[in-house]
Amino acid sequence: MGGVFVLLLYSSVYVLAYFLAYQFGGVAERILGWKVVESEYLVGYYVLIAIVLPIILFIWIGIFELFERLGFAKVPFGGYLVALTLLTPFYLPYREFADSKGSLHAFFYTFIYFILPISLSFAIIYGPFFVVPLAIDKLSQFKRKVMVQGTQSETVSSANRKKKGKADKPINFADYGKRMVVGQDHAIETIQKVLIANSKLADLGNPKRQRILASFLFVGPTGVGKTETAKALAGWLEDYGYSSLRLDANQFSDREAVWTLLGSPKGYVGSDKPGLLPYAISQNPKQVILIDEIEKADQGFYQFLLQMLDEGYVIERSTGNVYYLQRAIVIITSNLENKRIAEIMETLSDPVEIDIAVRKTLESAKINFGGGRTFRITPEFLSRIDEIIPFRSLGFEDLVEIAYRNLRGLGLNASYETVYELTQKYYPIAREYGVRYFLKKVQEDVLTQ
């Protein structure tokens, strides 16, 4: 129905243009003494350009699409070719008028019978549907233009919007993330830098940034805020139209389970149901996709993820439909070599040295699950990730703050002094078994006092 509606709009432009041209010609004849161009000529010419012009434009669109798939940022002279296509219908009658009526009046005839009627017709017909909403949207964007740090092109455009019953969210993810996650400021700042850089590359037409907006691998000790950081980013982006999808890699520990992600092949059981990921993208292309503990997934899931990061789209198996991920943000977490990474974060301070040491540690890591099943992260996979972000172990003051926030969130009004004392008591547990078990012990003490 949408295509028929657009076709009717397009056809009505040239019907209206013919009517206006005939009226303008009549006015020109009465005022200037010009003879009105024959009606048959006008009808034939308007029908001709109404048919030929869209065909030529569709050919250019096909050529542009081919160039994009070949990796070109833009087609050489593409804008000039389109402009030439749009101007040619006006040049042809100009030449004919110049030959039959003399060059002196050729431009005025062309303007009266073609340029003015067609321009007005497009403005009258398409204005209410496109121009007015576009002008309103541009004005709105001018007033609220912000992205990640005040800019994020099409992804974020209304950072000052208020949530009902809540204070304004910071326009800067670093500010928001540091409020939500304790002790991982470096991770929050790195995420923001990558989002800003990748968004600007996409705006500049970089073909590599036409894939996934950003991809991250969170590594380091368990229970230090990797998942919470992903949730904070997803929560911050909700105001900008983003949805979130969490995939527990443990659910994809066998090859058949991977089918639930992309859909079963046609003819297999379950092929009538859409794949989890294609369905989510079809509902909203703006997705924060969190994949927890990648090392627990089957190698088939890992290979799919490698391909998705490389090509920037997924294919629904039963239908063959392609879903692109240019606006998606992919976050992968892993506990591989978490103790070794924690040591690296404690002993090294230079960011470049940390990055090299973490990459080498991950590349050499391997897990044996038994039954011949193993898992390892390959250099090819790491090269497709925009940023590997190691999380550090939490210090004593960080644990006090986390415990205090946790108790307040549960509605338990324990004093800061009480929380401090309990953190001293259970600090060894936190260092050995992570924050979750530490919080459980603190909660038990407060609840039973």
Helices and strands as residue ranges (DSSP letters): H 2-32, H 39-69, H 78-101, H 103-110, I 111-115, H 116-126, I 127-131, H 132-144, H 173-180, H 185-203, G 207-210, E 214-219, H 226-237, G 238-240, E 243-248, G 249-252, H 255-262, H 276-283, E 287-292, G 294-296, H 299-311, E 313-315, E 322-324, E 329-334, H 338-347, H 351-364, E 367-370, E 373-375, H 379-384, E 387-390, H 396-409, H 416-433, H 435-448
